[in-house]
């Protein structure tokens, strides 16, 4: 199955590259970047498919049984539409590879230099799929088993990163941009501060290299995670049931995590929820005692003692939200020092 999917994606990637990306690079005088452009085409293709999934599946689901029934007219309806439009901008930047393009120019040379030094020192990564292969010949030595193993390790890391985002004041100052949305929808997952995205993506790129995730599988793993996260943020009023909620993170489970904070006096020291940090699997919340299935989801957002309205303002535009995140980061670092 993994081979079939990767093969189909490779054919689509070839077609998109030769039909669109290659001619654009040639005409722009960037022929030296053709190899990198081919790799970027995969992110563009996968991101485009994710956007189509959101539009074709998740948006209709929100219309069938919404958790929050939005007003259709008046100032509240206009504010909601504005907030959701901003999330759509975040989603297009995230899913269509624009951040990946920025990371390529900013950080890839640094990572390649680091990998080169490690290779010279005799460390070429720990290939997880090869380690589990001998456990059960015919099962654990398959591409599917390797894919599942990589997904579990990266999801465990995602849980740890997410807890850190809420624990450390400086990181919460950035992550609060994500939690500021008072009208959660399937577009909300990508609402993140750009610096926060750089930090998180760097962690996962390095970890994937250490455990030996093949490049093609890494793209698929990121796509799977992003789709589940989009569904988890969706404005739908149902859960996966008593058993299903414990197998995969769903909208009810994650909306509890986004529950509005009661305030800490600093606005940056802690995040809302203090529970349900899982990205794909609630397993980690269950193991580390942060799972809450007894709480009913409700109002979302972030209280802000520094704001006249008492709420972190999610009505600002994209760049205003980015600037606010940096300001709060500065305040958090200054208070910590």
Buried (B, 14 or more C-beta within 10 A) or exposed (E): EBEEBBEEBEEBBEEBBEEEBBEEBEEEEEEEBEEBBBBBBBBBBBBBBBBEBBEEBBBEBBEEEBBBEBEEEEEEEEBBEBBBEBBBBBBBBBBBBBBBBBBBEEBEEEBEEEBEEBEEEEEEBEBBBEBBBEEEEEEBBBBEBBBBBBBBBBBBBBBBBBBBBBEBBBBBBBBBBBBBBBBBBBBBBBBBBBBBBBBBBBBBBEBBBBBBBBEBBBBBBBBBBBBBBBBBBBBBBEBBEEEEBBEBBBBBBBBBBBBBBEBBEBBBBBBBBBBBBBBBBBBBBEEEEBBBBEBEBEEBBBBBEEEEEEBBBBBBEBEEBBEBBBEBBEBBEEEEE
